[in-house]
Amino acid sequence: MDDRGWVIGVDIGGTFTDGIATGADGRSVYAKVPTTLPDRADGAIDCVEALAANAGLEVEELLRATHKFAHGQTATVNAMVQRDGAVTGLLTTAGFADTLRMMNISRGLGLPFHEAVDGIRGVKPESLVPYELIEEIEERIDVGGKVVVPLDHVAARAAIERLVANGVEAIAVCLLWSFLNPEHEQELRRIVAEVAPDMPVTLSSEIAPVIGEYERTFTSVANAYLAPALERYVHRLDEELRERGLSAPCLIMQSNGGLIPSREAPKLAASTLVSGLAGGVMGSAFVGELLGIDNIITSDMGGTSFEVSLIVDGHPILAHAPLAPRMAPYTWHWRMALPTIDITAIGAGGGSIAWLDRGVLKVGPHSAQAMPGPACYGYGGTEPTVTDADVVLGYLSPDNFLGGKMTIDPEQAVHAVRTRIADPLGIDVVTAAWSIVEVANGQMADLLRHLTLNKGHDPRDFHLMAFGGAGPLHVGHFGPSLGVRDMVVPGRGFAAAHSALGVAIADYRQIYVRSHHVKAPFDPVTVESTFRELEERAVRTFADWGVGEQEVQLVRSADVRYCRQFHVVEVPVAPSVQSAEDAALIQQTFETRYETLFGAGTAVPEAGVEITNLRLHAIGGVPKPVLTQFAVEGPDPSAARSGRRPVYIADAGAFQEVDVYAGDLLAAGNVLPGPAVVEYGGTTVFVHPEQQAELDSFLNLRIHVTS
């Protein structure tokens, strides 16, 4: 990277699009602009223009000097939840056309009771593939990968011709045991190319070569369904960025926390469903590494939702069979077969609408989104939201919203809260506004307890990192109830663009999997040869992306379980497995990790141990942002004090005048006793009474409870 090198990260949210740009000299700027509907690419370009302006550059000048452009997009998740993907056909083994409708026994695992009951009653979402667009193919490969029924080419061609005649725009192929022998799937792709040369085709043996018929089928279908939407999006964005001067590759964030070139992204569209959310978790891991923090609870509160995740020992937790995004109006989820950062979300963002259900106050899950937005935005919204309540309570300043770049109307906020909540309940506006905030905060605290305590983690061992436009404002309320070590708000106001930072710092990453279902003792020759095949594939792929073999880090792991159990534990595997002792170490590591996760005495060695999958994590380094570390000054923050204003203090049940600080003027080492308000260009922090905030050398706010 030369001295002019910039790294840009852009993340699209439901309400705002955030961006961050860092130069090789440590200079950093960020931007927040409204998300544009229906074409969110316009908002991404608007964000780049705002970044250039904040850096004092022309757009073309910034892009020409950019070495890395990384992007967290929402094209795929929007196509999924809005049911706006391609008309998709499915080719599957004869006798297995009902796999998608049947789902499997795991479909209710991890869901709330009422959702699991819905599944038992058969309340499932409509399939992404209409039943009439599923074609059964005469063929069969057995559990050993041997062809027992040859592919009927004539019947297969006729089936494909029927799909094409019925107007399909993409085809998914998922045959039984194809991950052991992809011969028939590859032949079907050749036939599709002859019948319809421009038809996009997804093979399950390529997108999800793992055991698990239902998950593999759905992942293949989802990829085919989403690929055209992502193709249109990245083509439009790439074209615009190239015309404006970008010569570096445009990289797309995946759900596993790694980047992929935009030209390759449509081939793995299903791997990008939580693209932007993954960015926030990776940004938290990056900040945690700077601060020497290994265990982090991430909490991302934007305009539309509240997402949480765990980072344990410096690494985000991955789900290998994650739930797909929910499709309204169903409460049910599909399940994927692609590794995804384990993120849980609820509809509790700044734009979440407060409403009455037979006299009971509810907040969310419906959102006012970017348009019309909260009532105080003045874009025509009439429903009260969490943001409107924050305005009524004095937490948000009408004169300094988004650093003064956006004007909000407090009277509209008061009117919405009064007419929709206060008057129907017979209470005053302030009480109604505080009730809205309290309900939202309670929902977020409950979700965080579920994430930690219900999964065997003690919140007292974790630091809570709050980001997103609304997270820093609310963390001082829901954080202390968990007993976390402290609350961290990313520095210099970058909390509002924290997901964009995570996208900007991410590396190339791919996870290669080979189903390898064997019982202990494990054969070292088979284990080693399988990993070698995966490693050779990874090196070839990264070379195509311009990443040299010396820059690729290869990390081995295995999915291991006790025989006849359902859940697996991913355990590390040594870089070389040459002997029986090396192979036995896999089992020993599993047994140790099993009792660490589930408690002493929970192991059942008499059941036997088996591997289900071998995994290879391939990571290719790309340029990283450079964050400046500042000299620590004194504790006095008075140089940054911008005034005082009345803010509602819940314990006092009244408004009190509190100090307001300009976040950009605070220095490392400054200490702010609560109650106090810190205003940044994209977010606001409220330090509650009996709390204290201190700025570290990277200008992160570290909030502690003092009482």
Buried (B, 14 or more C-beta within 10 A) or exposed (E): EEEEBBBBBBBBBBBBBBBBBBBBEEEBBBBBBBBBEEEBBBBBBBBBBBBBBBBEBBBEBBBBBBBBBBBBBBBBBBBBBEEEBBBBBBBBBBEBBEBBBEBBEBBBEBBEEEBBEBBEEEEBBEBBBBEEBBBBBBBBBEEEEEBEBEBBBEBBBEBBBBBBEEEBBBBBBBBBBBBBBBBBBBBBBEBBEEBBEEBBBBBBBBBBBBBBBBBBBBBBBBBBBBBBBBBBBBBBBBEBBEEBBBEBBBBBBBBBBBBBBBBBBBBBBBBBBBBBBBBBBBBBBBBBEBBEBBBBBBBBBBBBBBBBBBBEEEEBBBBBBBBBBBBEEBBBBBBBBBBBBBBBBBBBBBBBBBBEEEEEBBBBBBBBBBBBBBBBBBBEBEBBBBBBBBBBBBBBBBEBBBBEEBEBBBEBBBBBBBBBBBEEBEBEBBBBBBBBBBBBBBBBBEBBBEBBEEEEBEBEBBBBBBBBBBBBBBBBBBBBBBEBBBBBBBBBBBBBBBBBBBBBBBBBBBBBBBBBEEEBEBEBEBBBEBBEBBBEBBBEBBEEBEBEEEBBEBEBBBBBBBEEEEEBBBBBBBEEBEEEEBBBBBBEBBBEBBEEEEEEEEBBEEEEBBBBBBBBBBBBEBBBBBBBEBEEBEEEBEEBBBEEBEBBBEEEEEBBEBBBBBBBEBBBBBEBBBBBBBBBBBBBBBBBBBBBBBBBBBBBBBBBBEE
